[in-house]
């Protein structure tokens, strides 16, 4: 999972950098905002041409949209985890609400996860957060090898102000769709989000559902009245 997040982050940054590098120069087939033609996007084997583009890069979608001159109202809610060897592995997930740390059985080790850290930098790893998880979970796992923990990991959740995802056309650029902001639901809404994105691309989306999660620009005269984006 950690490698996967780094791969998404790296691709998002390359896409944003490539977009910024082309800004103002123009390219054949770009079509301009709302115009005709194909959209061109960077890919690890070269550029790809397509009639529509979907930005689905988690919290790093902010960087891609920023390269288009659009700001996403989305924060990185970072969660931390690690795996610790234990003499007695729990038979089921343990959720001590007061501790804010969740040990769960998995193989010979016990993954421990928790924390919601809001940070402007989605990539910054704070070792102190791991130490806080150790202190919180220690009473619930006697005999665990806390100093032999492995797979320390951090993942930034894409958090939106109203808790709803941002799925729909980027304002002013109807051929570019945004699909991010799933907050703490991780992969659970992926099938429904995929169906909605497919419906938006084919014109068969549920209009009521699409309206609820559609990114709406925040107007300068009335800040905070739209959802998610400002240009």
C-alpha positions, 0 to 999 in steps of 0.5 A: 500500500505504501508503494502504491501511494508513492506511485500515485503521488509521483504520477500526479506530480509528473502530470502537474509538472508536465501540464505547467510546462506546457502552459501558454505554449499550446499543443495541437489537439488540446482544444482549450477549456471547453473546446473541441479536440482531444485532451492530452495527458502525460503517461509513463510511456509518453502522452496519451490522447483522449476525448475525456480525462479523469483526475483520480489521484487521491489527495494529490488531485490537488496538484493536478488541478492546481496546474489547471488553475483550479484549487480543490478544497480538500485536506490530507487526513493522514493515518498511520500504521505499523505491524508488531510481533506478538506472543498472543495474536488477537482472534479478532479486531480490537477497537478500544475507542478511548485509545484511538488505536486499532490492533487487528490480527493478520498472519503472525503479526498484529497491524496497529492503525489509527490517527487522523492528522491534518497536514498541508504536506501529505507526504510528511511522515511524523515518527511521533505519531507512531510513538503515540500509537505505540503508547495507546495500543501497548496496554491491549497487547501485552507481550508484543515486541514493540521495539521490533515493529515493522512496516511503519506506514502513513497514508493521506486520506482525501478529506473534503469539508462536507464529507462528500466526494468530489465527482464530476466535471471540473468547472470551466473544463467540462471534458475533465472529470474529477473523482476524489475526496472519499474521506475515510471510506477508502476503497468501499465507495469505489464500485459506486464511484466507478459507475458514476464516473462511467455514467458521467462519461456516457451521459447515463448518470443518475442526475440526482446523485451526480448533483450531490457530489458535483464539484461547484466553484466557490464564487469570490462574492460568496466564499464557502457557498460552493463545494470543493473548488475555486478558480 
